[in-house]
């Protein structure tokens, strides 16, 4: 048998309902929204000579698009009310604002590849509504409803750092990356600290296989759940990545491999759905008392009360559906709240569930572009107060104005990050009340596809109820991964037991199930070329998979967890969104939300960029001075230090320039620079700094050695560098100071040890 190993990475596939529950028959391709809008609205600009009927139909269509994005038909969002988008609630101005807002939303969704400007809106909306255009556009832009994502055309719109405000983001998952990109577009100084050696967090695609057969397998978040209005669908469209609809056909097999009778299957599925309906009715009668009862206990009581699923086969089938429910919530039914386990149902994204061709790493890679990320930085302490924040990683201290914490709820529950001062009591209580469960996978790459081209899922029943979630559902990724791949899921109590199981034994157990199903059909099941077993529960950077509402918890706890502390400490991630928990798109949307809140908090403090003194993001000035006591390169008044562990010409380092010894004058749009050698002006040289690559340093050296008459012009104009004082160094420079100092210390230790 091929290579078998375990993986510490975790999983957040994000399903909130059984694949086998009937959904509306809306199919999706990546241009669906384009086709829909073109059909109902025509071209992107309004056509002349439209009739009143045309305009009314257009307004109605735009309202439906806005509704799909979470906006009410004839009301304002709470966020819009707080933003003061209209002078008076109700009445004509609000109605006109809603029409303008909906038009802007629809217009951008018509072409998510391009940046939508106010000027483009003014071309299609009368100047009589200019103030409403400004109000709606500014709200939608700052809140992340338009002009978000990874389109290459957006790069020219990513503003340079236009504010002195700085933000450290903890975690390079979907939430952290979404916030980082959005904050950069707002002009913030941003830096990301990531504990792993890769981005993505609980979204992780691994290359698997051998012997020329390789595949991209999502060991973490894997399914885009509901494609309509889903921001991840927008990212896929911007990147022109094909999506594969997860087909509804999901045959089930008994423990002995015999197919489940279709009539019995249909009857038990009906019983399952009716039991859930009865739970809904019962909690309506019980009111708040249901919050103290588990979903599992209510379902079992109802099953016995109505005397359903009494035969062995029916009970095993019902257990399969229960396992699927535990998979959807990453938790045992005995832990789920009977009152609120499905409180997010009204916000569920419409449309099909989809796989992303080539794996979700393609989204992560695009989101990382241009974002400063420092890997291998596990945060121990976060200090916050009126003057700013400090984030401590080992012996390194990073400082900023604000910090966004996007670590999984499991990490917060473990208390591995110390907060100073301690978090408010109500936030600590919410962290304790919310559930954070477990889902594991066995991923296998085979020499060929033996299960057929027409299946995306199939299920296997288990003999015993307490192991009902063990390898109960198989995903086929052959349509999107590049090779024949099957992934077996382990949910509920079985996921906990799986954590301690031997990986080889687990793979053999999966193979015995597959051979029991396909052997009687005369189909040979080969050994996998490679297999991987995930271990979410013991992953120190997740301690589980995704959140759910536990007994005595409610959706309010998601809101409490999302609250910021003092306008300095912010929280993001799937466990901070009441509407979209346990989903990849929920994590992404929470990042956009927190970027908006950080912007609002910054404006509320009325920071004056010219007077506000930015916190020095990183080590103190002594570390910087010590580095340049032993520079790696010197010529003229230029001093350089680089990472001793990297010889890459494009690797970054720091440059120091001593000014005050010669006469140099240079002017540009960004700088007005004059250096005078008079001893009456300066008693000692002024020291300024810049981030520079080895390659750029060598180019500058050639200019200096060649006696260039305007080396500062070359420095600014050709290399695009900016000189600044030590107190103005940004996040990237701070990280480099820490990295180079640490590398030098380690090099000295290794020499001593040798």
PASE-678140 format. One line per 10 residues: their letters; for each residue x, y, z of C-alpha. Coordinates in Angstrom, 3 decimals, always signed. Layout:
<recs>
A = X,Y,Z; ...
</recs>
This chain:
<recs>
XXXXXXXXXX = +0.000,+0.000,+0.000; +1.194,+3.552,-0.723; +2.324,+6.102,+1.799; +0.063,+6.650,+4.796; +0.518,+9.497,+7.181; -1.368,+11.788,+9.484; -1.777,+15.494,+9.077; -2.120,+18.101,+11.856; -4.120,+20.420,+9.633; -7.759,+20.986,+10.370
XXXXXXXXXX = -10.961,+21.157,+8.376; -13.888,+23.496,+7.891; -15.932,+22.305,+4.932; -18.856,+24.390,+6.015; -21.952,+22.334,+5.180; -24.903,+23.268,+7.336; -27.344,+20.690,+5.959; -27.377,+17.203,+4.545; -26.459,+17.015,+0.888; -29.385,+14.665,+0.486
XXXXXXXXXX = -32.037,+17.142,+1.586; -33.843,+18.517,-1.408; -32.908,+21.979,-2.547; -34.256,+24.234,-5.240; -33.063,+23.156,-8.659; -30.916,+26.210,-9.421; -27.732,+25.305,-11.246; -24.689,+27.534,-11.287; -21.892,+28.380,-13.617; -19.359,+31.092,-12.914
XXXXXXXXXX = -21.053,+33.541,-15.295; -24.553,+33.028,-13.878; -24.799,+36.468,-12.319; -23.503,+38.111,-15.500; -26.096,+36.289,-17.615; -28.870,+37.003,-15.127; -28.164,+40.718,-14.980; -27.690,+41.051,-18.716; -30.998,+39.282,-19.300; -32.962,+41.490,-16.944
XXXXXXXXXX = -31.089,+44.786,-17.116; -29.542,+44.772,-20.559; -26.114,+46.326,-20.956; -24.243,+47.815,-18.020; -25.344,+51.346,-18.879; -28.983,+52.354,-18.993; -30.434,+52.503,-22.447; -32.188,+55.584,-23.723; -35.921,+55.747,-24.284; -36.757,+53.301,-21.519
XXXXXXXXXX = -40.417,+53.039,-20.676; -41.742,+53.402,-17.158; -42.442,+49.678,-17.180; -38.795,+48.961,-18.063; -37.572,+51.143,-15.210; -39.921,+49.510,-12.720; -38.810,+46.047,-13.820; -35.163,+47.079,-13.533; -35.714,+48.466,-10.036; -37.464,+45.254,-8.992
XXXXXXXXXX = -34.643,+43.094,-10.370; -32.020,+45.187,-8.572; -34.008,+44.871,-5.352; -33.949,+41.075,-5.674; -30.174,+41.119,-6.175; -29.809,+43.277,-3.057; -32.099,+40.891,-1.158; -29.864,+37.952,-2.109; -26.934,+39.889,-0.632; -28.677,+40.296,+2.724
XXXXXXXXXX = -30.369,+43.691,+2.299; -34.062,+44.058,+3.204; -36.486,+45.021,+0.462; -37.762,+48.302,+1.902; -35.688,+48.929,+5.021; -32.176,+49.950,+5.969; -29.607,+47.712,+7.613; -28.744,+48.612,+11.190; -25.270,+49.464,+9.931; -26.738,+51.904,+7.418
XXXXXXXXXX = -28.780,+53.601,+10.135; -25.678,+53.944,+12.328; -23.756,+55.370,+9.374; -26.432,+58.044,+8.906; -26.937,+57.406,+5.205; -30.160,+59.434,+5.231; -31.148,+62.501,+7.222; -34.521,+61.081,+8.231; -35.727,+57.492,+8.534; -38.767,+56.574,+6.482
XXXXXXXXXX = -40.230,+58.659,+3.746; -39.101,+59.549,+0.243; -35.383,+60.109,+0.908; -34.988,+56.641,+2.402; -36.897,+55.041,-0.467; -34.750,+56.882,-3.020; -31.597,+55.870,-1.147; -32.620,+52.193,-1.227; -33.171,+52.367,-5.001; -29.740,+53.983,-5.512
XXXXXXXXXX = -28.079,+51.503,-3.153; -29.608,+48.526,-4.919; -28.547,+49.923,-8.284; -24.930,+50.233,-7.127; -24.928,+46.678,-5.800; -26.362,+45.276,-9.025; -24.037,+47.334,-11.187; -20.930,+45.991,-9.462; -22.201,+42.422,-9.449; -22.645,+42.829,-13.193
XXXXXXXXXX = -18.862,+43.076,-13.543; -16.911,+42.044,-10.457; -13.674,+42.148,-12.461; -13.624,+45.954,-12.527; -13.486,+48.657,-9.893; -16.779,+50.535,-9.755; -16.336,+54.295,-9.296; -18.749,+57.029,-8.287; -18.299,+58.494,-11.734; -19.743,+55.376,-13.310
XXXXXXXXXX = -22.756,+55.575,-11.015; -23.326,+59.217,-11.945; -23.554,+58.151,-15.579; -26.653,+56.093,-14.816; -28.280,+58.017,-11.942; -29.603,+61.569,-12.101; -27.523,+64.341,-10.514; -30.578,+65.142,-8.407; -29.536,+62.173,-6.252; -25.835,+63.038,-5.964
XXXXXXXXXX = -25.936,+63.126,-2.155; -27.543,+59.678,-2.085; -24.938,+58.335,-4.512; -22.212,+59.532,-2.153; -23.923,+58.103,+0.918; -24.695,+54.705,-0.626; -21.356,+54.306,-2.415; -19.278,+55.265,+0.637; -21.216,+52.868,+2.862; -21.053,+49.958,+0.427
XXXXXXXXXX = -17.353,+50.486,-0.245; -16.267,+50.831,+3.383; -18.453,+47.886,+4.440; -17.029,+45.540,+1.792; -20.161,+45.063,-0.329; -18.540,+46.327,-3.536; -15.018,+46.458,-4.969; -13.726,+43.587,-2.849; -11.729,+40.584,-3.929; -8.666,+39.758,-5.983
XXXXXXXXXX = -9.247,+41.187,-9.445; -5.965,+42.385,-10.953; -7.665,+45.618,-11.993; -8.053,+46.498,-8.307; -4.309,+46.795,-7.768; -4.231,+50.319,-9.147; -6.940,+51.217,-6.625; -5.042,+49.887,-3.607; -4.090,+53.188,-2.072; -0.702,+53.922,-0.627
XXXXXXXXXX = -0.583,+54.205,+3.135; -2.605,+57.371,+3.625; -3.140,+57.181,+7.367; -0.743,+56.851,+10.259; -3.012,+54.189,+11.780; -1.519,+50.695,+11.934; -3.062,+47.262,+12.431; -1.567,+43.901,+13.313; -3.651,+40.946,+12.160; -3.207,+37.618,+13.923
XXXXXXXXXX = -3.896,+34.734,+11.569; -3.550,+34.443,+7.782; -6.773,+32.519,+7.231; -9.693,+33.758,+5.165; -10.772,+36.275,+7.808; -7.299,+37.706,+8.332; -6.479,+37.933,+4.625; -9.827,+39.528,+3.759; -9.318,+42.150,+6.468; -5.703,+42.786,+5.464
XXXXXXXXXX = -6.545,+43.462,+1.819; -9.492,+45.644,+2.731; -7.530,+47.686,+5.273; -4.724,+48.215,+2.760; -7.273,+49.573,+0.312; -8.343,+52.012,+3.055; -4.732,+53.192,+3.416; -3.847,+51.452,+6.692; -0.437,+50.071,+7.566; -1.063,+46.352,+7.924
XXXXXXXXXX = +0.987,+43.344,+8.912; -0.083,+39.714,+9.461; +1.394,+37.316,+12.021; +0.766,+33.645,+11.184; +1.659,+30.733,+13.456; +1.919,+28.177,+10.640; +4.522,+28.075,+7.901; +1.799,+28.660,+5.305; -1.273,+30.869,+4.850; -4.882,+29.676,+4.851
XXXXXXXXXX = -5.380,+28.468,+8.412; -8.183,+25.910,+8.321; -8.287,+26.131,+4.531; -5.476,+23.904,+3.331; -4.908,+22.185,-0.003; -2.187,+19.544,-0.127; -0.502,+18.053,-3.163; -0.887,+14.283,-2.934; +0.069,+11.278,-5.032; +3.091,+9.654,-6.681
XXXXXXXXXX = +4.180,+7.806,-9.821; +3.055,+10.633,-12.045; -0.426,+10.781,-10.523; -0.815,+13.925,-8.442; -3.794,+15.792,-7.112; -4.744,+18.883,-5.124; -6.772,+17.743,-2.111; -8.527,+20.055,+0.334; -7.730,+18.709,+3.772; -9.277,+21.817,+5.284
XXXXXXXXXX = -12.282,+23.842,+4.143; -13.441,+22.210,+0.950; -16.954,+23.139,-0.192; -18.399,+26.487,-1.214; -21.798,+26.168,+0.432; -24.478,+27.936,-1.577; -23.086,+29.805,-4.548; -25.665,+32.587,-4.929; -24.352,+35.869,-3.465; -21.412,+33.981,-1.962
XXXXXXXXXX = -18.285,+36.181,-1.827; -16.093,+33.154,-2.550; -18.042,+32.748,-5.777; -17.077,+36.329,-6.583; -13.406,+35.500,-5.998; -13.721,+32.464,-8.265; -15.256,+34.596,-11.012; -12.503,+37.188,-10.664; -9.879,+34.466,-11.031; -11.811,+32.622,-13.782
XXXXXXXXXX = -11.669,+29.387,-11.764; -14.250,+26.765,-12.791; -16.645,+25.465,-10.170; -18.104,+21.973,-10.046; -21.599,+21.525,-8.668; -21.786,+18.779,-6.030; -24.408,+16.528,-7.559; -27.396,+15.405,-5.488; -27.056,+11.675,-6.149; -25.743,+10.080,-2.940
XXXXXXXXXX = -26.349,+6.299,-2.780; -26.106,+4.632,+0.627; -24.709,+1.199,+1.469; -25.310,-1.101,+4.427; -22.408,-2.171,+6.659; -22.090,-5.372,+4.577; -21.817,-3.343,+1.361; -25.313,-4.086,+0.033; -27.107,-1.015,-1.395; -29.855,+0.402,+0.814
XXXXXXXXXX = -33.350,-0.191,-0.560; -34.522,+3.062,-2.166; -37.987,+2.891,-0.642; -36.643,+2.350,+2.872; -34.096,+5.099,+2.264; -36.837,+7.527,+1.221; -39.073,+6.600,+4.158; -36.324,+7.058,+6.773; -35.238,+10.357,+5.263; -38.838,+11.517,+5.559
XXXXXXXXXX = -38.885,+10.375,+9.201; -35.640,+12.269,+9.853; -37.017,+15.515,+8.434; -40.304,+15.106,+10.309; -38.409,+14.605,+13.574; -36.575,+17.886,+12.963; -39.902,+19.581,+12.239; -41.249,+18.239,+15.534; -38.211,+19.662,+17.342; -39.065,+23.069,+15.887
XXXXXXXXXX = -42.670,+22.788,+17.059; -41.658,+21.562,+20.501; -39.209,+24.386,+21.191; -41.898,+26.864,+20.158; -44.021,+25.451,+22.967; -41.184,+25.214,+25.501; -39.763,+28.671,+24.833; -36.544,+29.437,+26.673; -36.553,+26.087,+28.480; -35.351,+24.426,+25.262
XXXXXXXXXX = -32.009,+26.225,+25.614; -31.054,+23.807,+28.387; -31.844,+20.664,+26.391; -29.732,+18.961,+23.762; -30.952,+18.277,+20.248; -29.892,+14.660,+20.634; -32.052,+14.036,+23.684; -35.116,+15.595,+22.030; -34.659,+13.585,+18.826; -34.301,+10.310,+20.729
XXXXXXXXXX = -37.339,+11.072,+22.882; -39.398,+11.833,+19.771; -38.144,+8.697,+18.025; -39.302,+6.558,+20.909; -42.533,+8.504,+21.326; -43.560,+8.015,+17.701; -42.062,+4.493,+17.568; -40.212,+5.130,+14.307; -37.064,+3.508,+12.885; -37.503,+0.357,+14.954
XXXXXXXXXX = -35.871,-2.186,+12.666; -32.106,-2.568,+12.581; -31.791,-1.263,+9.034; -34.069,+1.717,+9.720; -32.134,+2.606,+12.868; -28.822,+2.437,+11.008; -30.257,+4.660,+8.296; -31.518,+7.170,+10.837; -28.114,+7.091,+12.522; -26.555,+7.959,+9.155
XXXXXXXXXX = -28.701,+11.083,+8.963; -27.804,+11.934,+12.551; -24.125,+11.550,+11.647; -24.644,+13.897,+8.705; -26.193,+16.421,+11.070; -23.174,+16.085,+13.376; -20.902,+16.629,+10.373; -22.815,+19.800,+9.502; -22.257,+21.176,+12.991; -18.897,+19.603,+13.928
XXXXXXXXXX = -20.429,+18.384,+17.139; -22.261,+15.520,+18.772; -26.053,+15.806,+18.907; -25.782,+15.412,+22.659; -23.974,+18.788,+22.768; -26.052,+20.781,+20.271; -28.674,+23.178,+21.594; -32.205,+22.030,+20.772; -33.306,+25.668,+20.839; -30.702,+27.355,+18.644
XXXXXXXXXX = -28.650,+24.772,+16.749; -30.109,+25.970,+13.417; -30.476,+29.681,+14.210; -28.489,+30.627,+11.074; -30.879,+28.862,+8.675; -32.603,+32.099,+7.519; -29.249,+33.422,+6.263; -28.173,+30.309,+4.376; -26.655,+31.080,+0.975; -28.878,+29.918,-1.865
XXXXXXXXXX = -27.840,+27.793,-4.802; -25.710,+24.718,-5.199; -22.738,+23.519,-3.182; -19.586,+23.606,-5.295; -15.999,+22.382,-5.422; -13.321,+24.755,-6.670; -11.203,+23.282,-9.460; -7.624,+22.824,-8.274; -8.433,+23.373,-4.603; -9.160,+26.355,-2.391
XXXXXXXXXX = -5.474,+27.229,-2.103; -6.013,+29.149,-5.357; -8.194,+31.617,-3.463; -5.708,+31.798,-0.585; -2.773,+32.414,-2.925; -4.593,+35.271,-4.641; -5.630,+36.839,-1.324; -2.015,+36.756,-0.081; -0.721,+38.841,-2.974; +0.704,+42.100,-1.697
XXXXXXXXXX = -0.062,+41.336,+1.965; +2.927,+41.418,+4.369; +2.841,+38.099,+6.265; +5.357,+36.812,+8.785; +5.114,+33.029,+9.225; +6.015,+30.844,+12.178; +4.898,+33.519,+14.640; +2.728,+31.970,+17.350; +1.332,+34.729,+19.525; +1.603,+34.340,+23.298
XXXXXXXXXX = +0.297,+37.690,+24.588; -1.854,+40.562,+23.354; -1.687,+43.793,+25.345; -4.147,+46.563,+24.580; -4.981,+49.971,+25.986; -5.754,+53.582,+25.172; -2.351,+54.178,+23.616; -2.355,+51.162,+21.275; -1.494,+47.482,+21.323; +1.467,+45.165,+21.756
XXXXXXXXXX = +1.645,+41.619,+20.413; +4.288,+39.367,+21.946; +5.807,+36.453,+20.014; +8.611,+34.808,+21.966; +11.142,+37.567,+22.645; +9.689,+39.825,+19.957; +7.282,+42.670,+20.635; +5.198,+44.140,+17.820; +3.383,+47.419,+18.406; +0.491,+49.021,+16.544
XXXXXXXXXX = -2.608,+51.110,+17.022; -5.031,+48.192,+16.753; -4.969,+44.421,+16.549; -7.388,+42.021,+14.849; -7.428,+38.515,+16.330; -8.735,+35.858,+13.923; -7.537,+32.714,+15.692; -10.041,+29.794,+15.866; -12.463,+29.563,+18.764; -10.640,+26.404,+19.866
XXXXXXXXXX = -7.491,+28.431,+20.524; -9.439,+31.012,+22.534; -11.025,+28.207,+24.552; -7.619,+26.716,+25.336; -6.381,+30.075,+26.618; -3.040,+29.764,+24.847; -3.126,+33.503,+24.110; -2.935,+35.728,+27.174; -4.826,+39.017,+27.021; -3.653,+41.972,+29.112
XXXXXXXXXX = -5.924,+43.230,+30.548; -8.132,+40.130,+30.663; -11.049,+40.052,+28.253; -14.422,+41.290,+29.556; -16.388,+38.718,+31.534; -19.220,+38.513,+29.018; -16.787,+37.730,+26.199; -15.071,+35.050,+28.271; -18.488,+33.567,+29.063; -19.441,+33.528,+25.368
XXXXXXXXXX = -16.177,+31.774,+24.498; -16.933,+29.165,+27.129; -20.578,+28.660,+26.105; -20.101,+28.307,+22.346; -19.228,+24.874,+21.042; -16.200,+24.060,+18.928; -16.355,+20.581,+17.512; -14.376,+18.172,+15.427; -14.405,+16.740,+11.937; -11.623,+14.578,+10.495
XXXXXXXXXX = -10.817,+13.144,+7.088; -9.007,+10.272,+5.432; -7.858,+11.429,+1.992; -6.711,+8.810,-0.516; -5.241,+9.065,-4.024; -5.847,+5.929,-6.134; -4.213,+4.699,-9.354; -7.581,+4.929,-11.130; -11.222,+5.814,-10.562; -13.062,+2.615,-9.654
XXXXXXXXXX = -16.245,+4.201,-8.230; -17.482,+5.846,-11.436; -17.573,+9.271,-13.030; -21.154,+10.097,-12.081; -20.740,+10.223,-8.286; -19.582,+13.104,-6.103; -20.765,+11.507,-2.842; -21.838,+8.155,-1.430; -22.480,+6.966,+2.103; -21.878,+3.977,+4.334
XXXXXXXXXX = -24.006,+2.903,+7.312; -22.428,+1.754,+10.567; -23.312,-1.174,+12.782; -23.292,+0.747,+16.073; -24.819,+4.108,+16.957; -21.821,+5.433,+18.866; -19.636,+4.977,+15.765; -22.230,+6.216,+13.288; -19.994,+9.056,+12.114; -17.013,+6.830,+11.274
XXXXXXXXXX = -16.353,+6.986,+7.495; -20.075,+7.584,+6.983; -19.681,+9.807,+3.893; -17.268,+9.731,+0.958; -16.445,+12.685,-1.282; -15.091,+12.126,-4.775; -12.747,+14.905,-5.916; -11.847,+13.367,-9.279; -13.648,+16.150,-11.146; -11.590,+18.973,-9.590
XXXXXXXXXX = -8.393,+17.554,-8.049; -6.569,+16.314,-11.140; -6.487,+12.657,-10.039; -8.744,+9.900,-8.612; -9.287,+11.026,-5.008; -11.702,+9.826,-2.344; -12.090,+11.489,+1.047; -13.816,+9.670,+3.907; -15.337,+11.846,+6.642; -15.329,+11.128,+10.372
XXXXXXXXXX = -17.872,+13.087,+12.444; -19.432,+13.219,+15.904; -18.085,+11.019,+18.702; -16.212,+8.933,+16.131; -14.100,+11.985,+15.232; -12.831,+12.122,+18.810; -11.920,+8.433,+18.786; -10.226,+8.868,+15.417; -7.741,+11.336,+16.931; -6.021,+8.472,+18.767
XXXXXXXXXX = -6.355,+5.806,+16.078; -3.364,+4.529,+14.124; -3.425,+6.083,+10.622; -2.622,+2.791,+8.897; -5.438,+1.024,+10.743; -7.848,+3.796,+9.771; -6.916,+3.483,+6.091; -7.334,-0.314,+6.213; -10.777,+0.175,+7.777; -11.767,+2.552,+4.952
XXXXXXXXXX = -10.480,+0.121,+2.318; -12.489,-2.720,+3.855; -15.635,-0.587,+3.534; -14.862,+0.235,-0.102; -14.078,-3.390,-0.955; -17.271,-4.480,+0.742; -19.202,-2.101,-1.525; -17.427,-2.661,-4.838; -16.109,-6.237,-4.480; -19.540,-7.863,-4.969
XXXXXXXXXX = -19.887,-5.802,-8.164; -16.712,-7.382,-9.523; -14.772,-4.140,-9.180; -11.217,-4.337,-7.831; -10.337,-1.710,-5.222; -6.575,-1.041,-5.391; -4.430,+0.221,-2.559; -4.090,+4.012,-2.527; -0.891,+5.588,-3.818; -0.950,+7.895,-0.805
XXXXXXXXXX = -3.275,+8.567,+2.102; -3.452,+11.304,+4.725; -5.351,+11.346,+8.021; -6.150,+14.731,+9.557; -5.862,+15.384,+13.280; -7.811,+18.567,+13.987; -8.339,+18.096,+17.692; -4.627,+18.011,+18.524; -3.626,+20.790,+16.133; -2.288,+23.498,+18.526
XXXXXXXXXX = -3.327,+26.255,+16.116; -6.969,+25.187,+15.912; -7.898,+22.578,+18.583; -10.920,+21.562,+16.535; -12.733,+22.233,+13.282; -15.523,+24.802,+13.484; -18.112,+26.253,+15.821; -21.645,+25.305,+16.782; -24.252,+26.393,+19.316; -23.913,+24.226,+22.354
XXXXXXXXXX = -26.511,+23.642,+25.060; -27.025,+26.906,+27.025; -25.520,+28.939,+24.194; -27.293,+31.019,+21.531; -26.612,+33.143,+18.477; -26.034,+36.100,+20.802; -22.711,+34.559,+21.770; -21.461,+34.938,+18.195; -22.298,+38.649,+18.418; -20.548,+39.008,+21.772
XXXXXXXXXX = -17.433,+37.310,+20.449; -17.446,+39.743,+17.504; -17.496,+42.838,+19.730; -14.311,+44.886,+19.876; -12.705,+45.880,+23.158; -11.981,+49.554,+23.607; -11.701,+50.244,+19.899; -8.257,+48.618,+19.972; -8.805,+44.841,+20.076; -10.980,+43.331,+17.342
XXXXXXXXXX = -12.105,+39.764,+16.594; -12.847,+37.960,+13.322; -13.369,+34.426,+12.037; -16.255,+32.027,+11.418; -17.075,+31.896,+15.144; -17.756,+35.658,+15.162; -20.545,+35.689,+12.582; -24.062,+34.904,+13.738; -25.404,+34.663,+10.180; -22.729,+32.454,+8.582
XXXXXXXXXX = -20.901,+30.420,+11.256; -18.994,+27.245,+10.387; -18.472,+28.335,+6.773; -15.594,+29.589,+4.683; -17.628,+32.490,+3.348; -18.570,+33.397,+6.929; -14.890,+33.705,+7.808; -14.216,+35.839,+4.734; -17.184,+38.140,+5.390; -16.113,+38.592,+9.015
XXXXXXXXXX = -12.779,+39.926,+7.761; -14.523,+42.511,+5.581; -16.763,+43.413,+8.526; -13.857,+43.970,+10.897; -11.979,+46.088,+8.357; -15.024,+48.345,+8.240; -15.218,+48.495,+12.038; -11.532,+49.322,+12.334; -12.014,+52.136,+9.840; -14.963,+53.458,+11.848
XXXXXXXXXX = -13.027,+53.252,+15.123; -10.131,+55.132,+13.578; -12.400,+57.874,+12.297; -14.093,+58.084,+15.680; -10.769,+58.906,+17.297; -10.411,+61.713,+14.766; -6.764,+60.944,+14.102; -4.857,+63.817,+12.514; -2.276,+62.141,+10.233; +0.119,+65.113,+10.503
XXXXXXXXXX = +0.155,+65.182,+14.298; -0.523,+61.591,+15.242; +2.620,+59.750,+16.283; +2.574,+56.194,+15.060; +3.655,+53.456,+17.379; +6.983,+51.962,+16.322; +5.965,+48.514,+15.152; +8.557,+46.130,+16.440; +11.776,+46.048,+18.402; +13.076,+49.114,+20.245
XXXXXXXXXX = +15.644,+51.484,+18.768; +18.502,+49.742,+20.604; +18.005,+46.620,+18.469; +18.146,+48.720,+15.307; +21.318,+50.503,+16.407; +22.981,+47.208,+17.358; +22.279,+45.716,+13.932; +24.126,+48.506,+12.162; +27.158,+48.189,+14.417; +28.058,+45.240,+12.173
XXXXXXXXXX = +26.695,+46.100,+8.726; +26.838,+43.544,+5.925; +27.666,+46.184,+3.284; +29.018,+49.764,+3.393; +29.696,+52.324,+0.705; +29.771,+56.068,+1.187; +27.162,+57.087,+3.727; +25.058,+53.986,+2.993; +24.958,+51.041,+5.433; +23.085,+47.756,+4.895
XXXXXXXXXX = +22.046,+44.733,+6.965; +20.441,+41.592,+5.519; +19.089,+38.264,+6.700; +22.176,+36.019,+6.995; +20.024,+32.956,+6.270; +18.954,+34.121,+2.794; +21.153,+34.933,-0.180; +18.217,+35.530,-2.522; +18.821,+38.768,-4.495; +15.204,+39.744,-3.839
XXXXXXXXXX = +15.361,+39.097,-0.077; +14.744,+42.226,+1.947; +16.999,+44.023,+4.376; +17.450,+47.474,+5.881; +19.452,+50.474,+4.689; +20.722,+53.332,+6.878; +21.803,+56.650,+5.392; +23.915,+59.163,+7.316; +23.063,+62.696,+6.208; +24.740,+65.998,+7.050
XXXXXXXXXX = +28.227,+65.558,+5.560; +27.634,+66.601,+1.941; +25.386,+68.960,+0.021; +22.599,+67.192,-1.823; +19.339,+68.657,-3.057; +16.484,+66.740,-4.647; +12.791,+67.434,-5.239; +9.924,+65.296,-6.481; +6.206,+65.057,-6.047; +6.700,+63.070,-2.847
XXXXXXXXXX = +9.871,+64.617,-1.432; +11.506,+67.954,-0.978; +14.999,+67.077,+0.150; +17.956,+69.265,+1.034; +21.100,+68.282,+2.861; +23.631,+70.930,+3.904; +27.162,+70.290,+5.095; +27.314,+73.361,+7.326; +28.484,+72.448,+10.796; +26.330,+75.246,+12.157
XXXXXXXXXX = +23.192,+73.336,+11.089; +23.961,+69.825,+12.285; +26.227,+68.766,+15.096; +26.016,+65.114,+13.981; +24.675,+63.179,+10.984; +20.939,+62.499,+10.700; +20.191,+58.774,+10.346; +17.358,+57.706,+8.074; +16.251,+54.226,+7.083; +14.538,+52.280,+4.295
XXXXXXXXXX = +13.596,+48.707,+3.423; +15.689,+47.521,+0.471; +16.463,+44.264,-1.351; +19.978,+42.924,-1.940; +19.437,+43.494,-5.639; +18.516,+47.150,-5.136; +21.505,+47.677,-2.846; +23.870,+46.460,-5.571; +22.214,+48.754,-8.128; +22.682,+51.694,-5.762
XXXXXXXXXX = +26.298,+50.718,-5.155; +26.996,+50.864,-8.869; +25.547,+54.363,-9.019; +27.658,+55.528,-6.070; +30.858,+53.916,-7.335; +30.179,+55.410,-10.717; +30.111,+58.830,-9.048; +26.506,+59.464,-9.996; +25.712,+63.145,-9.670; +22.272,+62.482,-8.292
XXXXXXXXXX = +22.265,+59.306,-6.241; +19.262,+60.420,-4.188; +17.282,+60.939,-7.368; +18.180,+57.342,-8.282; +17.243,+56.218,-4.771; +13.801,+57.795,-4.876; +12.840,+57.749,-8.537; +14.475,+54.581,-9.879; +14.289,+52.366,-6.808; +11.095,+53.894,-5.414
XXXXXXXXXX = +12.455,+53.941,-1.851; +11.338,+56.201,+0.970; +13.655,+57.294,+3.758; +12.248,+57.711,+7.252; +13.323,+58.153,+10.839; +13.544,+55.183,+13.215; +10.266,+56.160,+14.912; +8.403,+56.066,+11.598; +9.400,+52.587,+10.465; +6.387,+50.507,+9.519
XXXXXXXXXX = +5.323,+46.953,+10.151; +7.458,+45.402,+7.428; +10.603,+47.100,+8.691; +9.758,+46.022,+12.228; +9.440,+42.422,+11.148; +12.768,+42.597,+9.310; +14.515,+44.035,+12.364; +13.237,+41.146,+14.475; +13.994,+38.551,+11.812; +17.567,+39.697,+11.146
XXXXXXXXXX = +18.374,+40.091,+14.846; +17.018,+36.608,+15.573; +18.913,+35.076,+12.650; +22.161,+36.626,+13.836; +21.650,+35.305,+17.364; +20.900,+31.827,+16.069; +23.975,+31.914,+13.843; +26.164,+32.803,+16.800; +24.641,+30.001,+18.886; +25.231,+27.448,+16.125
XXXX = +28.871,+28.494,+15.855; +29.340,+28.123,+19.590; +27.618,+24.729,+19.564; +29.780,+23.591,+16.664
</recs>
